[in-house]
Structures are given as structure tokens and as C-alpha cells.
Amino acid sequence: MVLGNYNNNPWSIDITEVTNKQYEDWLGKGPKTEDQNNANCIQKNNEFDNSCDNITPNKNPNHPVTCIDWCDAVAYCEAVGKRLCGKISGSETSWLGVNNVAESQWFAACTSGDPSKYTLPCGEGHHNCNCNLHTTDTREAARNNECASSSGVFDLIGNAAEWEACCTVVSDRVCRIRGGSYDSDDVPSVSCAHEDQMPYMTRSPNIGFRCCKGPNYPIENP
């Protein structure tokens, strides 16, 4: 879904979160961790399996893939010719630019470029866009048209929270997670501006991701 351009170079965002089927198809091709390009991942990320300690994520093929760390998300998106959603100009979103529609691809998509009108993907005057919030599990991607942005991008709120290419280093490298998940509290606790932060090697049954494409610049290592 093409949403904008940077210097006349278009960028786009996937209309759904990456599904179990899409991710398993990639795993079936035998990706190698030594082929990772991100310097923050080469020494730390030694497997791509979508698994969590002592927890079995929902593996329905049409549900969003979860139990994915930030490096897994980066590697998958690069492998399919895209990138983990980040800065519109092509690098990682700056830590303070996370809710700037001129900088963050994810935030621009969720708000349709107008955060004063779209605090939620479906716009003002709606309780929660009927998104998958305050439940016990993920659901199929693109299942509910009510939980879509005006541009037709699904589940930017709820279902699986989404890694963003927006990271910083405190005692360890932490990255932003956008949109809340199925077990998040209902609106107004979750909105397009809502974000959490987790260590980038975290794997959780409520965290997944989606990919963006363009404007044909790789993610830079900060």
C-alpha cells in the first residue's frame, strides 16, 4: 500500500502484519543468521525460529507471527525486499520522532498523515475501531474492515504489537513497539500515539511486525 513519497520516491507499508504462513515460508528457505546485515544482530541473534520460552504462540497460518525478536523482523523484511518500518527517509526513526508523521512510517500510516483527525486508524468518534484488544489471543489478519485505516491498512491497533525500526541504547539496546496487542487495555490506553519499549532480543506471544518498502534506502545502524 503506497502511502507517500520522499524526494519523489514512493514508500509503502504492508496492509497486514506478517503472518505465520509468510514467516514459515521464509524459514523453509533456510535463512542463515550469519547473513544478517544489521551490526546489532550479527553477534546476538543466532536463530530465527518463532518461539517463546515456555509459551506456544498461536500458529494459525493466517494469524500474525509472534515470538519474533527485533532482529528476526529486520532479517525477514530484508529477505523479501522490504525493511522493518522506520524512518520515511529510509533509516531508523529517531527516538524522539516516533510520533512525527513526517518521520515515522508506522505513525504516518496509523494516522493517515493527520494525527489531529485520526488518533485511531478508523478516525475519531469510534470506541476502539472494533480492533482486537483486551482479548486472549491473536486473530486472522485483515479479518475486520472496521479495524483498518482510511488507506486500508489493517490491525495497526491491537492483534499483535509491532516492532518498529526505532531504537536507542540505555543499559542495553531497546526498540519501540507500536499499536498495542490483543491483551492491551482498551482505548484510550491504546492509540496511534501509543508505544512501548522492549529490549530488542525480546520474544513475546503478543509481539509481531509488518514490513515497509522504500524509499530505497537501507536501515542504518545507529
Sequence and secondary structure as in RCSB ss.txt:
>XXXX:A:sequence
MVLGNYNNNPWSIDITEVTNKQYEDWLGKGPKTEDQNNANCIQKNNEFDNSCDNITPNKNPNHPVTCIDWCDAVA
YCEAVGKRLCGKISGSETSWLGVNNVAESQWFAACTSGDPSKYTLPCGEGHHNCNCNLHTTDTREAARNNECASS
SGVFDLIGNAAEWEACCTVVSDRVCRIRGGSYDSDDVPSVSCAHEDQMPYMTRSPNIGFRCCKGPNYPIENP
>XXXX:A:secstr
 EEEEETTEEEEE SS  BHHHHHHHHTT   GGG   HHHHTT       BTTB     TTSB  S  HHHHHH
HHHHTT EES BTTSS   GGGTT TTTBHHHHHHTTT TTT SSTT TT SSTT S SSSS   TT  GGGB T
T  B SSSSSEEEEEEEEESSSEEEEEES  TTS  TTSS TT EEEEETT   TTEE  EEE SS      
